[in-house]
Amino acid sequence: MAAGRFLFLAIETTCDETGAAVLEGPRPPEPGVPIVRSSVVASQIDLHERYQGVVPEIASRAHVRQILPTIDEALHRAGVTLGDLEAIAVSTRPGLVGSLVVGLTAAKSLAMALDIPLVAFDHLEAHLYACQLAYPEKNVYPCLGLVVSGGHTSLFACRGPIEAELLGGTIDDAAGEAFDKVANLLGLGYPGGPVVERAAVTGNRAAYAFPRSFLHDERLAFSFSGLKTAVLYAIRGQDARAGISLENPQQVADIAASFQEAVVDILVAKTRQALKRTGLRRLGIGGGVAANARFRERIEAMAAEQRIDLFIPPLSMCTDNAAMGGIALAKLAAGQVADLDIDVTAGLVRPKNKK
């Protein structure tokens, strides 16, 4: 390790991916962006596929089995040992309580045994920090942040990496959750995002006029439950109208493409609205749905039209991973070290209902 450089381990277990990463950056409080020495993710897709969604108890038990091998592999790939680490970072909110507890317990144990600082970070802020990791030579902040994932669809005004103000978000399903449910309705499999995207490639985006909730509402709010229900009616039929045959590939593709386009329309329109309201000229996007090619195409076109600086991480850093725990360096620079009695904050982030 170069003189003056700072090595730390980040752990991510908010949902169904066990992540560990080793990062290296300037020694706090010196500002700077860390580089990723290694990043390992142990997926649980096979465990949850039969249920077409994440089962919390199965997720937490899988984390227990995977956490130590994942950490060990991250250290091995980085070519470092536990003794080289100078801090342990861990996501403590939001997420599934059992999953969060596994990661925090491992992080506390390492921090105490090694007598090094423990840093707790916010999973959603970390998703947006992945943009800074992807563009270390540029200033991503201040920016408008959009986190669009399986559990969250939220807009933030970000003054800095650890200064994010919630502007609005979904009042029911998240975009990624809607993808999972629609994929299940269409019999496409799990996880929903990739399989719906593949099915949509040969589909007609205008085949079905699915609803775009809150599209012209002044509130920075999202809703995908009505869209999901409209897809259900289109598949099974309503008011004496026949549904579709899931054995007909073109009909399935048309549903998938029309649904995907409705989601993208909503995401792009509400993001444009938030940019106009805040006056921010930079846009950072994180979360698994940010890997969707149609969404990336449309959001890039909108940003170019509005002359907005757009930052989206590579696909590997859109989905849950521990590398985005590099945000811990900003927390250390701000003197934010966690006590060993810190607890997790489970659940989902939802805005208060404002008229």
Secondary structure in CASP SS format (residue, H / E / C, confidence):
PFRMAT SS
TARGET T0000
AUTHOR 0000-0000-0000
METHOD secondary structure of the structure
MODEL  1
M C 1.00
A C 1.00
A C 1.00
G C 1.00
R E 1.00
F E 1.00
L E 1.00
F E 1.00
L E 1.00
A E 1.00
I E 1.00
E E 1.00
T C 1.00
T C 1.00
C C 1.00
D C 1.00
E E 1.00
T E 1.00
G E 1.00
A E 1.00
A E 1.00
V E 1.00
L E 1.00
E E 1.00
G E 1.00
P E 1.00
R C 1.00
P C 1.00
P C 1.00
E C 1.00
P C 1.00
G C 1.00
V C 1.00
P C 1.00
I E 1.00
V E 1.00
R E 1.00
S E 1.00
S E 1.00
V E 1.00
V E 1.00
A E 1.00
S E 1.00
Q C 1.00
I H 1.00
D H 1.00
L H 1.00
H H 1.00
E H 1.00
R H 1.00
Y H 1.00
Q C 1.00
G C 1.00
V C 1.00
V C 1.00
P H 1.00
E H 1.00
I H 1.00
A H 1.00
S H 1.00
R H 1.00
A H 1.00
H H 1.00
V H 1.00
R H 1.00
Q H 1.00
I H 1.00
L H 1.00
P H 1.00
T H 1.00
I H 1.00
D H 1.00
E H 1.00
A H 1.00
L H 1.00
H H 1.00
R H 1.00
A H 1.00
G C 1.00
V C 1.00
T C 1.00
L H 1.00
G H 1.00
D H 1.00
L C 1.00
E C 1.00
A C 1.00
I E 1.00
A E 1.00
V E 1.00
S E 1.00
T E 1.00
R E 1.00
P C 1.00
G E 1.00
L C 1.00
V H 1.00
G H 1.00
S H 1.00
L H 1.00
V H 1.00
V H 1.00
G H 1.00
L H 1.00
T H 1.00
A H 1.00
A H 1.00
K H 1.00
S H 1.00
L H 1.00
A H 1.00
M H 1.00
A H 1.00
L H 1.00
D C 1.00
I C 1.00
P C 1.00
L E 1.00
V E 1.00
A E 1.00
F E 1.00
D E 1.00
H H 1.00
L H 1.00
E H 1.00
A H 1.00
H H 1.00
L H 1.00
Y H 1.00
A H 1.00
C H 1.00
Q H 1.00
L H 1.00
A H 1.00
Y C 1.00
P C 1.00
E C 1.00
K C 1.00
N C 1.00
V C 1.00
Y C 1.00
P C 1.00
C E 1.00
L E 1.00
G E 1.00
L E 1.00
V E 1.00
V E 1.00
S C 1.00
G C 1.00
G C 1.00
H C 1.00
T E 1.00
S E 1.00
L E 1.00
F E 1.00
A E 1.00
C E 1.00
R E 1.00
G E 1.00
P C 1.00
I C 1.00
E E 1.00
A E 1.00
E E 1.00
L E 1.00
L E 1.00
G E 1.00
G E 1.00
T E 1.00
I C 1.00
D C 1.00
D C 1.00
A C 1.00
A H 1.00
G H 1.00
E H 1.00
A H 1.00
F H 1.00
D H 1.00
K H 1.00
V H 1.00
A H 1.00
N H 1.00
L H 1.00
L C 1.00
G C 1.00
L C 1.00
G C 1.00
Y C 1.00
P C 1.00
G H 1.00
G H 1.00
P H 1.00
V H 1.00
V H 1.00
E H 1.00
R H 1.00
A H 1.00
A H 1.00
V C 1.00
T C 1.00
G C 1.00
N C 1.00
R C 1.00
A C 1.00
A C 1.00
Y C 1.00
A C 1.00
F C 1.00
P C 1.00
R C 1.00
S C 1.00
F C 1.00
L C 1.00
H C 1.00
D C 1.00
E C 1.00
R C 1.00
L C 1.00
A C 1.00
F E 1.00
S C 1.00
F C 1.00
S H 1.00
G H 1.00
L H 1.00
K H 1.00
T H 1.00
A H 1.00
V H 1.00
L H 1.00
Y H 1.00
A H 1.00
I H 1.00
R H 1.00
G C 1.00
Q E 1.00
D C 1.00
A C 1.00
R E 1.00
A C 1.00
G C 1.00
I C 1.00
S C 1.00
L C 1.00
E C 1.00
N C 1.00
P H 1.00
Q H 1.00
Q H 1.00
V H 1.00
A H 1.00
D H 1.00
I H 1.00
A H 1.00
A H 1.00
S H 1.00
F H 1.00
Q H 1.00
E H 1.00
A H 1.00
V H 1.00
V H 1.00
D H 1.00
I H 1.00
L H 1.00
V H 1.00
A H 1.00
K H 1.00
T H 1.00
R H 1.00
Q H 1.00
A H 1.00
L H 1.00
K H 1.00
R H 1.00
T H 1.00
G C 1.00
L C 1.00
R C 1.00
R E 1.00
L E 1.00
G E 1.00
I E 1.00
G E 1.00
G C 1.00
G H 1.00
V H 1.00
A H 1.00
A H 1.00
N C 1.00
A H 1.00
R H 1.00
F H 1.00
R H 1.00
E H 1.00
R H 1.00
I H 1.00
E H 1.00
A H 1.00
M H 1.00
A H 1.00
A H 1.00
E H 1.00
Q H 1.00
R C 1.00
I C 1.00
D E 1.00
L E 1.00
F E 1.00
I C 1.00
P C 1.00
P C 1.00
L H 1.00
S H 1.00
M H 1.00
C C 1.00
T C 1.00
D C 1.00
N C 1.00
A C 1.00
A H 1.00
M H 1.00
G H 1.00
G H 1.00
I H 1.00
A H 1.00
L H 1.00
A H 1.00
K H 1.00
L H 1.00
A H 1.00
A C 1.00
G C 1.00
Q C 1.00
V C 1.00
A E 1.00
D C 1.00
L C 1.00
D C 1.00
I C 1.00
D C 1.00
V C 1.00
T C 1.00
A C 1.00
G E 1.00
L C 1.00
V C 1.00
R C 1.00
P C 1.00
K C 1.00
N C 1.00
K C 1.00
K C 1.00
END
